[in-house]
Amino acid sequence: MDPKDEIKQKLDILDLVSEYVVLKPSGSTGFKGLCPFHSEKSPSFHVSQDRQSWHCFGCNEGGDCFAFVMKMDGMTFPEALMHLGKKTGVEVRRLPTAETNTKARMYQVNELGQKFFRKVLLDSSSASAARAYVESRGIPAELAELFGLGYAPDEWDALSQFFRKRGFSELELIEAGLSLKKKSGTGVIDRFRHRLMIPLRDHHGNTVGFTGRSLPGDDQGPKYMNSPETPIYHKGSLLFGLDLAKRTIREKEFVVVVEGNLDVVASHKAGVHNVVASSGTAFTQDQLLLLKRYTETIVFAFDADAAGFAAAKKGISLARAAGFDLRAAILSEGVKDPDELVQKDPGAWEALIMTSVPIMEFLIAHVTLGKDLRRIDDKRAVAKELLPAIAEMSSVVEREHWLQVVADLLQISAEQLRTSLPHEAIAPRPKPGSTEVRPARSSISKDEQARRILLGYAIQTQPQFDRLRARLASVSQASELWIILYNLACNAYDPSSQSAQTSFFSRIRSLTAGHPNQEALEALLDTSILMAEVTFQDIPENQVLAQIEDLFALLNTLSTSHEREVLARALRQAELAGDQEEVKRLLSTMPRL
């Protein structure tokens, strides 16, 4: 069986889409939710489990499981094939493009590297210091296994030799960021040596890079060393722990953001799983767009003196402007990070998160600390910090609330303070290639929607097909693809059969096999039936026929309008050319229109 078909057979699209979108039952066989591809308040995104397809009636995107992950994660088809193949256990051997082959090899290198580091940590006598360090951090064996913790031996080229014996080239190891060229002579050496290795995984769980943490007593090099940027690892696009946290984030409806990777490990030890790490960097637009798939609420963890707040300010500004509800969990004085808190009292970490405060409340306390608000200089300094944060808020209600709070604090009227607000808030600017959530913009015309609904209804309710087929045949201005699908339906229709609609649907689908436009026809078939289901699911049965007549009437009206436009254009051209005979002929047709 072709890998694509085998993947479709094994994968339930409802399970796949539910990893990204909260879906609720709609009608007898469908599900609906808010579209992840454009901003909306009422759900227009529908999933059909019967046909294993999805469609959004707001932005008119749709397709199968491959189309979904390609759109959702910015993948090419070969990348989607590889990803879903891994997810379903289907082996995908052939990769059509050189770029995809390169990425696939990099994934293999990183996955194999993770297994190498893990085995060394578990079995090698040289890893005793690393094992002692893991134990000293209170990381149990099951968590070390879950996060894939390992150890890079204190040797020049142990990992590089391991890979060379398995057929990987020096160039592949260098490009994957695991090896370095020797400064003199030929050959490569290992990038990571004598370090606790923490795999960096994307939100699908693929190992894309590593963080190497120096061990106690080792002053050679930086405390933390990361893999360099590669075609599969972009520091500003990755959130450590998201692969393990995403389901809980959706269930709890908020995400906790910490600074360090080991803070995430410690949080899991305390039973708090909806946590990710920014790995010591400010939040980026790509990371925020990733989180937006799962939640609208972010809880930032700060120590009592807010040492990390200055570094986080830019990311907080972006998150605020993107419409996130932002909160702060403030660590008690003397506790530097969540890891340390968990070591002292695991239950205190969860309690701290559940008592988080709005981030503006934390910011106000932080900015006013040590200030005398009777002094104009201190008032000016406080306003300089707080007013830009208020201006960045996308919610009018939230902005007005905090404006009043700050006005009371500074003993000035809110109206006067409003005039000092910056005119432009910091707006998120997506990087090239990122998937931006935009307002819906439909590319399907009203008449095309009507044609699809009518054809979908006729296919969905086989007994009605014969009654409607003649009227459908007379529909004008239909696309070539719609006409082909209509003709296939006519060929598949069996007037002697009154079997279930899926039988009629299956016969039509089987006729698309091998057609030059097979994929487009299958997508049109799925979309048409789904549009019909959504249109008629809430209409009483005795009103369905009236709705059908309204759709045909709409098509007739639009067709007449189109013919008038064509005639008017032809008349103008005939008049400009001075062709009076043609003008008379065209005018004679006007009464019919």
C-alpha positions in Angstrom: 0.0 0.0 0.0 1.2 3.5 -0.8 2.5 5.2 2.5 0.1 8.1 2.0 -2.9 5.8 1.9 -1.6 3.7 4.7 -1.2 6.7 6.9 -4.8 7.9 6.1 -6.0 4.4 7.0 -4.3 4.4 10.4 -4.8 8.0 11.4 -8.0 9.5 12.7 -8.2 13.1 11.6 -10.3 13.9 14.7 -7.4 12.9 17.0 -4.9 14.8 14.9 -6.9 18.1 14.7 -7.8 17.8 18.4 -4.1 18.2 19.3 -4.5 21.8 18.1 -8.2 22.8 18.2 -10.8 22.3 20.8 -13.6 20.5 19.0 -17.3 20.0 20.0 -19.9 17.8 18.3 -21.8 19.4 15.5 -24.7 17.6 13.9 -24.8 13.8 13.8 -21.3 13.1 12.4 -19.3 16.3 12.5 -17.3 18.4 14.9 -16.6 22.1 15.0 -14.3 24.6 16.7 -12.5 28.0 16.3 -10.4 28.0 13.2 -6.6 28.0 13.9 -5.9 29.8 10.7 -7.8 33.1 11.2 -9.3 35.1 14.0 -12.9 34.4 14.8 -15.3 34.4 17.7 -17.9 31.9 16.4 -16.7 28.5 15.3 -16.6 28.0 11.5 -14.0 25.2 11.4 -15.6 21.8 10.8 -14.1 18.3 10.9 -15.8 15.2 9.3 -14.8 12.0 10.9 -16.7 10.0 8.3 -14.7 11.4 5.4 -11.5 12.2 7.4 -11.5 15.8 6.1 -11.7 19.3 7.5 -13.0 22.7 6.2 -13.3 26.2 7.5 -16.2 28.2 6.2 -14.6 31.4 7.3 -11.4 31.3 5.4 -12.3 28.5 3.0 -9.2 26.4 3.9 -9.7 22.6 3.9 -8.4 19.2 3.0 -7.2 16.0 4.6 -4.7 15.2 7.4 -1.7 16.1 5.2 -3.2 19.5 4.2 -3.9 20.2 7.9 -0.3 19.6 9.2 1.2 21.4 6.1 -0.9 24.5 6.9 -0.6 24.2 10.6 3.1 23.7 10.9 4.3 25.2 7.6 5.5 21.8 6.3 6.0 20.7 2.7 4.2 17.6 1.6 7.2 15.3 2.0 7.8 16.7 5.5 4.1 16.1 6.4 4.5 12.6 5.0 7.5 11.9 7.1 5.9 13.4 10.2 2.6 11.5 10.0 4.5 8.4 9.0 6.4 8.5 12.2 3.3 9.3 14.2 1.4 6.3 12.8 4.4 3.9 12.5 4.3 3.8 8.7 7.7 3.6 7.1 8.3 6.3 4.4 11.3 5.3 2.4 11.3 7.6 -0.6 11.8 11.4 -0.1 11.2 13.4 -3.3 13.4 16.5 -2.6 17.0 17.1 -1.6 16.0 19.6 1.0 13.7 17.0 2.7 16.4 14.4 2.5 18.8 16.7 4.3 16.2 17.5 7.0 15.4 13.8 7.4 19.1 13.0 7.9 19.4 15.7 10.5 16.4 14.3 12.4 18.1 10.9 12.3 21.5 12.3 13.5 19.8 14.1 16.5 17.7 11.1 17.4 20.6 8.8 17.2 22.8 11.3 19.2 20.2 11.4 21.9 20.2 7.6 22.2 24.0 7.6 22.3 24.1 10.3 25.1 21.4 8.4 27.0 23.2 5.1 26.9 26.4 6.6 28.0 24.7 8.2 31.0 23.1 4.9 32.0 26.0 2.5 31.4 29.4 4.2 31.2 31.7 4.3 34.2 32.9 7.7 32.9 29.4 9.1 33.5 29.5 8.7 37.3 29.8 12.5 37.9 26.9 13.1 35.6 24.8 10.5 37.3 25.7 12.0 40.7 24.7 15.5 39.4 21.3 14.2 38.2 20.7 12.6 41.6 21.7 15.8 43.4 19.1 17.7 41.4 16.5 15.2 42.7 15.5 14.0 39.2 14.0 10.5 39.4 14.8 7.9 36.8 11.4 8.1 35.1 11.8 11.8 34.5 15.4 11.4 33.3 14.0 8.9 30.8 11.0 11.1 29.9 13.2 14.0 29.0 16.0 11.8 27.5 18.8 13.2 29.7 22.2 11.9 28.7 25.9 12.5 29.0 28.6 13.6 26.5 31.8 11.8 27.4 34.9 13.7 28.1 36.6 12.5 24.9 37.6 14.4 21.7 35.6 12.4 19.2 33.6 9.6 20.8 30.3 10.7 19.3 31.8 11.6 15.9 33.4 8.1 15.6 30.1 6.5 16.6 28.4 8.3 13.7 31.2 7.6 11.2 30.8 3.9 11.8 27.1 4.2 10.9 27.7 5.8 7.6 27.2 9.5 8.4 29.6 12.0 6.8 31.6 14.6 8.6 29.7 17.3 6.7 26.4 15.9 8.0 27.7 15.9 11.6 28.9 19.5 11.3 25.7 20.7 9.7 23.7 19.0 12.4 25.8 20.9 15.0 27.2 17.9 16.8 30.7 18.0 15.4 33.3 20.7 14.7 36.1 20.9 12.2 39.5 20.4 13.8 41.4 23.7 14.0 44.4 22.1 12.3 44.6 19.1 10.0 41.6 17.1 8.8 38.7 15.4 10.6 36.2 16.5 13.2 35.8 16.6 17.0 32.7 16.5 19.2 31.1 19.8 20.0 29.8 18.6 23.4 32.2 17.0 25.9 31.8 16.3 29.6 28.3 17.8 29.8 24.9 16.7 30.9 22.9 16.6 27.7 19.4 17.8 27.5 17.6 17.0 24.2 15.7 19.9 22.6 12.5 18.7 21.0 10.0 20.5 18.8 6.3 20.4 19.6 6.0 17.1 17.8 8.6 15.4 20.0 11.4 15.3 17.3 14.9 15.9 18.7 16.3 18.9 16.9 19.2 19.9 19.0 20.8 19.8 22.5 21.6 21.9 25.5 24.8 20.8 27.2 25.1 21.7 30.9 28.5 21.9 32.5 29.0 19.7 35.6 30.1 21.0 39.0 33.8 21.6 39.2 34.2 22.1 35.4 35.1 25.7 34.7 35.9 25.1 31.0 33.5 26.9 28.8 30.1 28.4 29.4 27.6 26.9 31.9 25.1 26.1 29.1 26.0 25.3 25.5 23.3 25.0 22.8 23.3 23.5 19.4 23.9 26.1 16.7 21.0 27.1 14.3 20.3 24.4 11.7 17.6 23.7 9.1 15.6 21.9 11.8 16.6 23.9 14.9 15.7 27.6 15.3 16.2 28.8 18.9 13.5 31.5 18.5 10.9 29.0 17.3 11.3 26.3 20.0 9.8 26.1 23.5 11.4 23.5 25.7 8.9 21.0 27.0 6.0 21.9 24.7 5.8 18.4 23.3 5.0 17.1 26.8 2.9 20.1 27.9 0.5 20.8 25.0 -2.3 18.5 26.1 -2.3 19.7 29.7 -2.0 23.3 28.5 -5.2 22.9 26.6 -6.9 21.1 29.5 -5.8 23.7 32.1 -6.3 26.6 29.7 -3.0 28.3 30.6 0.7 27.8 30.2 3.5 28.5 32.7 6.7 29.9 31.3 9.9 29.4 33.2 13.5 30.3 32.2 15.5 27.2 32.4 15.1 23.7 31.0 15.7 22.0 34.3 13.0 24.2 35.8 10.6 22.3 33.4 11.9 18.9 34.6 11.5 20.0 38.2 7.9 21.2 37.5 7.0 17.8 36.1 8.3 16.3 39.3 5.9 18.5 41.3 3.0 17.4 39.1 2.8 20.6 37.1 2.9 19.6 33.4 1.6 22.6 31.6 5.0 24.3 31.7 7.6 25.4 29.0 10.9 27.1 29.1 12.1 30.0 27.0 15.7 28.8 27.5 16.9 32.1 28.9 15.8 34.2 25.8 13.0 36.7 25.4 9.8 35.4 23.8 9.6 35.7 20.1 6.7 36.1 17.7 7.1 32.5 16.4 6.9 31.1 20.0 3.8 33.2 20.8 2.1 32.0 17.6 2.9 28.4 18.6 1.4 28.9 22.1 -1.7 30.6 20.6 -2.7 27.3 19.3 -3.2 25.9 22.8 -4.1 28.8 25.1 -4.8 32.5 25.5 -3.3 32.7 29.0 0.4 32.8 30.0 1.8 32.7 33.5 5.4 34.0 33.8 7.5 32.8 36.8 9.6 35.6 38.3 11.9 35.6 41.3 11.1 38.1 44.1 13.6 40.8 42.9 12.5 40.3 39.3 16.0 39.7 38.0 14.6 38.0 34.9 11.9 40.6 34.3 14.1 43.1 32.3 15.1 40.3 29.9 11.5 39.2 29.5 10.0 42.7 28.9 10.2 42.5 25.1 8.5 39.1 24.9 5.9 40.3 27.4 5.2 43.3 25.2 4.7 41.1 22.2 2.4 38.7 24.1 0.3 41.6 25.5 -0.1 43.1 22.1 -1.1 39.7 20.7 -4.0 39.6 23.1 -2.7 37.1 25.6 -4.0 37.3 29.2 -0.7 37.7 31.1 -0.1 36.7 34.7 2.8 36.4 37.1 3.8 33.8 39.6 6.2 35.4 42.0 8.7 33.2 43.8 9.3 33.9 47.5 12.4 35.9 48.5 15.5 33.8 48.6 14.3 31.3 46.0 16.1 31.8 42.7 14.0 29.5 40.4 11.2 26.9 40.3 13.8 24.1 40.5 15.0 25.3 43.8 11.5 25.8 45.1 10.5 22.2 44.1 13.5 20.8 45.9 12.4 22.6 49.1 8.7 22.1 48.8 7.1 20.4 45.6 3.6 21.4 46.7 4.5 25.1 47.0 5.2 25.4 43.3 1.7 24.3 42.2 0.2 26.6 44.9 2.2 29.5 43.7 1.0 29.0 40.1 -2.7 28.8 41.2 -2.3 32.2 43.1 -0.8 34.0 40.1 -1.6 37.7 39.8 -2.2 39.9 36.7 1.1 40.8 35.3 0.3 44.6 35.5 -0.2 44.1 39.3 3.3 42.6 39.5 4.8 45.3 37.2 3.2 48.1 39.3 4.7 46.6 42.5 8.0 46.2 40.8 8.2 49.7 39.3 7.0 51.5 42.5 9.3 49.6 44.9 11.4 52.2 46.7 9.7 55.1 45.0 8.3 58.1 46.8 5.2 59.0 44.8 5.0 62.4 46.4 8.1 63.4 44.4 7.6 64.4 40.8 10.7 62.7 39.5 9.6 59.4 40.9 6.1 59.9 39.5 7.6 60.6 36.1 9.8 57.5 36.3 6.8 55.3 37.2 4.7 56.7 34.4 7.5 56.2 31.9 7.5 52.4 32.8 3.8 51.8 33.1 2.1 53.9 30.3 3.8 52.0 27.4 2.6 48.7 29.0 -1.0 50.0 29.2 -0.8 51.3 25.6 0.2 47.8 24.3 -3.0 46.2 25.7 -5.4 45.1 22.9 -8.4 44.9 25.2 -10.1 48.3 25.8 -11.6 47.0 29.1 -8.2 46.0 30.4 -6.5 49.1 29.2 -9.1 51.4 30.8 -9.0 49.4 34.1 -5.2 49.8 34.5 -5.2 53.4 33.3 -7.5 54.2 36.2 -5.4 52.2 38.7 -2.2 54.0 37.6 -4.0 57.4 37.6 -5.1 56.8 41.2 -1.6 55.8 42.1 -0.1 59.0 40.6 -3.0 61.1 41.9 -4.0 62.4 38.5 -7.2 62.1 36.5 -7.4 59.2 34.1 -8.4 61.7 31.3 -5.2 63.7 31.8 -3.1 60.5 31.9 -4.7 59.2 28.7 -3.2 62.0 26.7 0.3 60.8 27.7 -0.3 57.2 26.4 2.0 56.3 23.5 0.1 56.6 20.2 1.2 53.2 18.9 1.5 50.0 20.8 4.1 47.5 20.0 2.5 45.3 17.4 3.6 41.7 16.7 5.5 41.4 13.4 5.7 37.9 12.2 9.0 36.7 10.7 9.0 35.6 7.1 7.7 32.1 6.8 5.8 32.1 10.0 2.1 31.2 10.1 0.2 34.4 11.1 -3.3 34.2 12.4 -5.3 36.6 10.1 -8.9 37.7 9.8 -10.8 35.4 7.4 -10.9 36.4 3.8 -13.1 34.2 1.6 -11.9 33.4 -1.9 -15.1 31.5 -2.9 -17.9 33.5 -4.5 -21.5 33.3 -3.4 -22.6 31.5 -6.6 -19.7 28.9 -6.2 -20.8 28.3 -2.6 -24.4 27.8 -3.7 -23.3 25.3 -6.4 -21.2 23.3 -4.0 -24.0 23.2 -1.4 -26.5 22.0 -4.0 -24.2 19.3 -5.4 -23.2 18.2 -1.9 -26.8 17.9 -0.9 -27.7 15.9 -4.0 -24.8 13.5 -3.4 -25.5 13.3 0.4 -29.1 12.4 -0.2 -29.0 9.9 -3.1 -32.8 9.7 -3.6 -32.8 13.5 -4.3 -30.0 13.3 -6.9 -32.3 12.2 -9.8 -34.8 15.0 -9.0 -32.1 17.7 -8.9 -29.6 16.4 -11.6 -31.4 18.1 -14.5 -31.5 21.5 -12.7 -27.9 21.1 -11.7 -26.9 20.4 -15.3 -28.4 23.8 -16.3 -26.4 25.7 -13.7 -24.2 28.3 -15.6 -20.8 29.7 -14.8 -19.7 26.6 -13.0 -16.0 25.8 -12.8 -14.6 23.1 -14.9 -13.8 21.1 -11.8 -17.4 21.3 -10.5 -18.7 20.1 -13.9 -16.3 17.1 -13.9 -17.4 16.2 -10.4 -21.1 16.6 -11.4 -20.5 14.3 -14.4 -18.8 11.7 -12.2 -21.7 11.8 -9.8 -24.1 11.2 -12.8 -22.0 8.2 -13.8 -21.9 6.8 -10.3 -25.6 7.3 -9.7 -27.6 4.0 -9.6 -31.4 4.7 -9.7 -32.1 1.1 -8.6 -30.0 1.4 -5.5 -31.4 3.0 -2.3 -28.3 2.2 -0.2 -26.7 4.5 2.3 -25.2 7.8 1.1 -21.7 6.6 1.9 -22.2 4.0 -0.8 -23.0 6.7 -3.4 -20.2 8.8 -2.0 -17.7 5.8 -2.3 -18.7 5.1 -5.9 -18.1 8.8 -6.8 -14.8 8.8 -5.0 -13.7 5.6 -6.7 -14.3 7.2 -10.1 -11.9 10.0 -9.2 -9.0 7.5 -8.8 -6.5 8.0 -11.6 -8.1 11.2 -12.8 -5.5 13.9 -13.6 -7.2 16.2 -11.1 -7.8 13.4 -8.5 -6.7 15.4 -5.4 -8.6 18.5 -6.4 -11.8 16.5 -7.1 -11.6 14.6 -3.8 -11.2 17.9 -2.0 -14.2 19.5 -3.8 -16.3 16.4 -3.1 -15.5 16.5 0.6 -16.0 20.2 0.8 -19.3 20.2 -1.0 -20.8 17.5 1.2 -19.5 19.2 4.4 -20.9 22.6 3.3 -24.3 20.9 2.6 -24.2 19.2 6.1 -23.5 22.5 7.8 -26.1 24.4 5.8 -29.0 22.0 6.5 -28.1 20.5 9.9 -30.2 23.0 11.8 -33.0 23.5 9.3 -36.3 21.5 9.9 -36.8 18.8 7.3 -40.0 20.5 6.0 -38.0 23.7 5.2 -35.1 22.0 3.4 -36.7 22.1 -0.1 -37.5 25.8 0.4 -33.8 26.5 1.1 -32.9 24.5 -2.0 -35.2 26.7 -4.1 -33.6 29.8 -2.6 -30.2 28.6 -3.6 -31.3 27.9 -7.2 -33.0 31.4 -7.2 -29.7 32.9 -6.1 -27.8 31.2 -8.9 -30.4 32.5 -11.4 -30.2 36.0 -10.1 -26.4 36.0 -10.2 -26.4 34.4 -13.6 -28.7 37.1 -15.0 -26.5 39.8 -13.4 -23.4 38.3 -15.0 -25.1 38.2 -18.4 -26.1 41.8 -18.1 -22.5 42.8 -17.3 -21.3 40.8 -20.3 -23.9 42.5 -22.5 -23.1 46.0 -21.2 -19.4 45.4 -21.9 -20.1 44.1 -25.4 -22.4 47.2 -26.1 -19.6 49.6 -25.1 -17.1 47.8 -27.3 -19.6 47.9 -30.3 -20.3 51.6 -29.8 -16.6 52.4 -29.6 -16.1 50.5 -32.8 -19.0 52.2 -34.5 -20.7 48.9 -35.3 -24.4 49.9 -35.4 -25.6 46.5 -36.5 -24.0 44.8 -33.5 -25.4 47.5 -31.2 -29.0 46.8 -32.6 -28.5 43.1 -32.2 -27.3 43.4 -28.7 -30.1 45.8 -27.7 -32.7 43.4 -29.0 -31.6 40.8 -26.4 -32.2 43.2 -23.5 -35.9 42.4 -22.9 -34.9 38.8 -22.1 -32.6 40.0 -19.4 
